[in-house]
Amino acid sequence: MHAASLHRSRWLIARRVVQVLALAAFLAGPWAGLWVARGTLASSEWFGVLPLTDPFVALQALLAHRSLAWSALVGAALVAAFYVLAGGRSFCAWVCPINPVTDLAAWLRTMLRLPSLLGNRRPDRRLRYAVLAFSLATSALLGSVAWETVNPITLLHRALLFGLAGGYGVALAVFLFDLLVVPRGWCGHLCPVGAFYGLIGRASVLHMSAARRDACTQCGDCFRACPEPQVIAPALYGAAQGRAPTIVSADCTRCARCLDVCEANVFDWEWRSDRARTR
């Protein structure tokens, strides 16, 4: 890979490395007897002492059973605290095993110039919040962790760890949905996990920022690369309305693709703890 291409993919490569390391931590035990992590992304124990629990799973379990084990509460609090600081949907870009699947579908769609089966129509992005509410309500009504029975993230992770073939089928369905039906359809319009992490990350101090927006050449590369392109415009073009260049939308995944592809170096990471930002 040429140096220029490597530079334009450095954060994408970093994300893939983190995703592989996260998976390797779970595989190290059954494959090499090195038990870094036991369990799955839904609930796990690290180094034999540290519990980590997906807070969305924990909330479903709490609604279903009206109680939760102390270790699960602690694990959910630890994970939630991290994503509150780092930006909730950084989980989607940096950890989620479905992310490479949807990224591949988006890349193939662009390379093959495939039309959407829905044409120019797109589901409302708020639909994922309706799926989130339905998942929580169903858990409370049925007394079970409802979403985990169909969650592509959990099913694919279990397939990768334990060889359960059903997870690959669900991942293929997500891939085909994004490739043929709705561009970035699953993560951008339907997935309640991303919606939930977006909500808990609203107080984040880590953001992407169009820090040098005056240098923008309006080439559009950032919009084409971003999985949630609607988050960019307020920060990039909001100077006339007094908007800060910080991308503060809960939909931002902190994938840093805008930083990768922008030849004008408009974007950068930004740490902000004030709550006076324009949303």
C-alpha positions as CSV (number, residue, x, y, z in Angstrom):
1,M,0.0,0.0,0.0
2,H,1.4,3.4,-1.0
3,A,2.1,5.9,1.8
4,A,-0.6,8.2,0.7
5,S,-3.2,5.4,0.7
6,L,-2.0,4.3,4.1
7,H,-2.4,7.8,5.4
8,R,-5.9,8.1,4.0
9,S,-6.9,4.8,5.8
10,R,-5.0,5.1,9.0
11,W,-8.0,5.4,11.3
12,L,-9.9,2.7,9.3
13,I,-6.9,0.4,9.9
14,A,-6.8,1.3,13.6
15,R,-10.5,0.4,13.9
16,R,-9.9,-3.0,12.3
17,V,-7.0,-3.7,14.6
18,V,-9.1,-2.9,17.6
19,Q,-11.9,-5.1,16.4
20,V,-9.6,-8.0,15.7
21,L,-8.0,-7.5,19.2
22,A,-11.4,-7.5,20.9
23,L,-12.3,-10.8,19.2
24,A,-8.8,-12.2,19.9
25,A,-9.3,-11.5,23.6
26,F,-12.3,-13.8,23.6
27,L,-10.6,-16.5,21.4
28,A,-7.4,-16.6,23.4
29,G,-9.0,-18.8,26.1
30,P,-10.5,-21.6,24.0
31,W,-7.7,-21.5,21.5
32,A,-4.6,-21.0,23.6
33,G,-5.7,-21.4,27.2
34,L,-5.1,-17.7,27.9
35,W,-8.3,-16.5,29.4
36,V,-8.3,-12.8,28.8
37,A,-12.1,-12.6,28.4
38,R,-14.8,-15.1,29.1
39,G,-18.3,-14.8,27.7
40,T,-19.4,-12.5,24.8
41,L,-19.9,-8.8,24.2
42,A,-23.3,-9.1,25.9
43,S,-21.7,-10.1,29.2
44,S,-18.1,-11.0,30.0
45,E,-15.4,-11.3,32.6
46,W,-12.0,-10.0,31.9
47,F,-8.8,-11.3,33.5
48,G,-10.9,-13.3,35.9
49,V,-12.0,-10.3,38.0
50,L,-13.4,-7.5,35.9
51,P,-17.1,-7.9,34.9
52,L,-18.3,-6.0,31.8
53,T,-21.9,-6.0,30.7
54,D,-23.6,-4.4,27.7
55,P,-25.8,-1.7,29.4
56,F,-28.5,-2.3,26.8
57,V,-28.6,-6.0,27.7
58,A,-28.5,-5.1,31.4
59,L,-31.5,-2.8,31.0
60,Q,-33.5,-5.4,29.2
61,A,-32.7,-8.0,31.9
62,L,-33.7,-5.5,34.6
63,L,-37.0,-4.9,32.9
64,A,-37.5,-8.6,32.3
65,H,-36.6,-9.9,35.8
66,R,-37.0,-6.8,38.0
67,S,-33.6,-7.5,39.4
68,L,-30.0,-7.8,38.3
69,A,-26.9,-9.5,39.7
70,W,-24.5,-7.1,41.4
71,S,-21.7,-8.0,39.1
72,A,-23.9,-7.3,36.1
73,L,-24.8,-3.9,37.5
74,V,-21.2,-3.1,38.1
75,G,-20.2,-4.3,34.6
76,A,-22.9,-2.2,32.9
77,A,-21.9,0.9,34.9
78,L,-18.3,0.5,33.8
79,V,-19.2,0.1,30.2
80,A,-21.7,2.9,30.2
81,A,-19.2,5.3,32.0
82,F,-16.6,4.6,29.3
83,Y,-19.0,5.3,26.4
84,V,-20.4,8.4,28.1
85,L,-16.9,9.8,27.9
86,A,-15.8,8.5,24.6
87,G,-19.0,8.8,22.7
88,G,-21.6,6.0,22.8
89,R,-21.5,5.1,19.2
90,S,-17.8,4.6,19.2
91,F,-18.9,1.1,20.1
92,C,-20.4,0.8,16.7
93,A,-17.2,1.8,14.8
94,W,-14.5,0.4,17.0
95,V,-15.9,-2.8,18.6
96,C,-19.1,-4.1,17.0
97,P,-18.4,-7.2,14.8
98,I,-21.2,-6.1,12.4
99,N,-19.4,-3.0,11.5
100,P,-17.0,-4.7,9.0
101,V,-20.0,-6.4,7.4
102,T,-21.8,-3.1,6.8
103,D,-18.6,-1.3,5.8
104,L,-18.0,-4.0,3.2
105,A,-21.6,-3.7,1.9
106,A,-21.1,0.1,1.6
107,W,-17.8,-0.3,-0.2
108,L,-19.2,-2.9,-2.7
109,R,-22.3,-0.8,-3.3
110,T,-20.1,2.2,-4.3
111,M,-17.7,0.1,-6.4
112,L,-20.5,-1.7,-8.3
113,R,-22.7,1.4,-8.4
114,L,-25.7,-0.6,-7.3
115,P,-29.0,1.1,-7.1
116,S,-31.2,0.8,-4.0
117,L,-34.3,-1.3,-4.3
118,L,-36.2,1.5,-2.6
119,G,-34.9,4.1,-5.1
120,N,-34.4,7.5,-3.4
121,R,-36.7,6.6,-0.5
122,R,-35.1,6.1,2.9
123,P,-36.6,5.0,6.2
124,D,-36.7,7.6,8.9
125,R,-33.5,7.4,10.9
126,R,-35.6,7.8,14.1
127,L,-37.0,4.3,13.3
128,R,-34.1,2.8,15.3
129,Y,-35.4,4.6,18.4
130,A,-38.8,3.0,17.9
131,V,-37.1,-0.4,17.6
132,L,-35.2,0.4,20.8
133,A,-38.5,1.3,22.7
134,F,-40.2,-1.9,21.3
135,S,-37.2,-4.1,22.4
136,L,-37.4,-2.7,26.0
137,A,-41.2,-3.0,26.1
138,T,-41.1,-6.5,24.8
139,S,-38.5,-7.5,27.4
140,A,-40.7,-6.1,30.2
141,L,-43.8,-7.8,28.9
142,L,-42.3,-11.3,28.1
143,G,-39.9,-11.5,31.0
144,S,-36.9,-12.2,28.7
145,V,-34.0,-10.3,27.2
146,A,-36.0,-10.0,24.0
147,W,-33.6,-8.3,21.6
148,E,-30.7,-10.7,22.3
149,T,-32.6,-13.5,20.6
150,V,-32.3,-11.7,17.3
151,N,-29.5,-9.3,17.8
152,P,-27.0,-9.6,14.8
153,I,-24.2,-8.4,17.0
154,T,-24.6,-11.1,19.6
155,L,-25.4,-13.8,17.1
156,L,-22.4,-13.1,14.9
157,H,-20.1,-12.8,18.0
158,R,-21.3,-16.2,19.2
159,A,-20.8,-17.6,15.7
160,L,-17.2,-16.4,15.6
161,L,-16.5,-17.7,19.1
162,F,-18.4,-20.9,19.1
163,G,-19.1,-21.8,15.5
164,L,-22.8,-21.4,15.7
165,A,-23.8,-21.1,12.0
166,G,-27.0,-19.1,12.6
167,G,-25.0,-16.0,13.3
168,Y,-23.4,-16.1,9.9
169,G,-26.9,-16.2,8.3
170,V,-28.0,-13.1,10.2
171,A,-24.8,-11.3,9.3
172,L,-25.4,-12.2,5.6
173,A,-29.0,-10.8,5.8
174,V,-27.6,-7.5,7.2
175,F,-25.0,-7.4,4.5
176,L,-27.6,-8.0,1.7
177,F,-30.0,-5.4,3.3
178,D,-27.3,-2.8,3.2
179,L,-26.0,-3.8,-0.2
180,L,-29.3,-4.0,-2.1
181,V,-32.1,-2.4,-0.1
182,V,-31.0,0.7,1.9
183,P,-27.5,2.1,1.9
184,R,-26.2,1.9,5.5
185,G,-29.7,0.7,6.3
186,W,-29.1,-1.5,9.3
187,C,-26.8,0.7,11.5
188,G,-28.2,4.0,10.2
189,H,-31.9,3.3,10.4
190,L,-32.8,0.1,12.4
191,C,-30.2,-1.1,15.0
192,P,-31.4,-0.3,18.5
193,V,-28.0,-1.0,20.0
194,G,-26.5,1.9,18.2
195,A,-29.5,4.1,19.1
196,F,-29.0,3.2,22.8
197,Y,-25.3,3.9,22.8
198,G,-25.9,7.2,21.0
199,L,-28.2,8.2,23.9
200,I,-25.8,7.3,26.6
201,G,-23.0,9.1,24.8
202,R,-24.7,12.5,24.6
203,A,-22.6,13.8,27.4
204,S,-19.4,12.7,25.7
205,V,-16.2,14.8,25.8
206,L,-14.6,13.2,22.8
207,H,-15.8,14.5,19.4
208,M,-14.9,14.9,15.8
209,S,-14.5,18.5,14.8
210,A,-14.4,20.5,11.6
211,A,-11.7,22.5,13.3
212,R,-10.3,24.0,10.1
213,R,-13.6,24.4,8.2
214,D,-12.3,27.5,6.4
215,A,-10.0,25.2,4.5
216,C,-12.9,23.1,3.1
217,T,-12.8,22.8,-0.7
218,Q,-16.4,21.3,-0.8
219,C,-15.2,18.2,-2.5
220,G,-17.8,16.1,-0.6
221,D,-15.4,13.2,0.2
222,C,-16.3,13.4,3.9
223,F,-20.0,13.1,3.2
224,R,-19.4,10.1,0.9
225,A,-17.2,8.3,3.5
226,C,-19.2,9.0,6.6
227,P,-21.7,6.3,7.7
228,E,-23.9,9.1,9.2
229,P,-23.3,12.0,6.8
230,Q,-26.1,14.1,8.2
231,V,-23.9,14.9,11.3
232,I,-21.3,16.8,9.3
233,A,-23.2,19.7,7.7
234,P,-24.0,21.6,11.0
235,A,-20.4,21.6,12.0
236,L,-18.9,22.2,8.6
237,Y,-21.3,24.9,7.4
238,G,-22.8,26.3,10.6
239,A,-20.5,29.3,11.1
240,A,-23.1,31.7,9.8
241,Q,-25.6,30.4,12.4
242,G,-23.0,30.7,15.2
243,R,-22.5,26.9,15.4
244,A,-19.2,25.5,16.8
245,P,-17.3,23.3,14.4
246,T,-17.7,20.4,16.8
247,I,-19.8,17.4,15.6
248,V,-22.0,16.8,18.5
249,S,-24.8,14.7,17.1
250,A,-25.5,11.5,19.0
251,D,-25.4,9.7,15.6
252,C,-21.7,10.3,15.1
253,T,-19.7,7.0,15.5
254,R,-16.3,8.5,15.9
255,C,-15.1,6.3,13.1
256,A,-12.8,9.2,11.9
257,R,-13.4,8.4,8.2
258,C,-13.9,12.1,7.6
259,L,-10.4,12.7,9.1
260,D,-9.0,9.9,6.9
261,V,-10.3,11.1,3.5
262,C,-10.1,14.9,3.8
263,E,-7.1,16.1,1.9
264,A,-7.6,19.6,3.2
265,N,-7.2,18.3,6.8
266,V,-10.4,20.0,7.9
267,F,-11.2,17.5,10.6
268,D,-9.6,16.5,13.9
269,W,-10.3,15.0,17.2
270,E,-11.5,17.4,19.9
271,W,-12.0,17.1,23.7
272,R,-14.7,19.3,25.1
273,S,-16.3,19.1,28.5
274,D,-18.5,22.2,28.3
275,R,-22.3,21.8,27.8
276,A,-22.7,25.1,25.9
277,R,-22.3,23.6,22.5
278,T,-25.0,24.2,19.9
279,R,-26.8,20.9,19.1
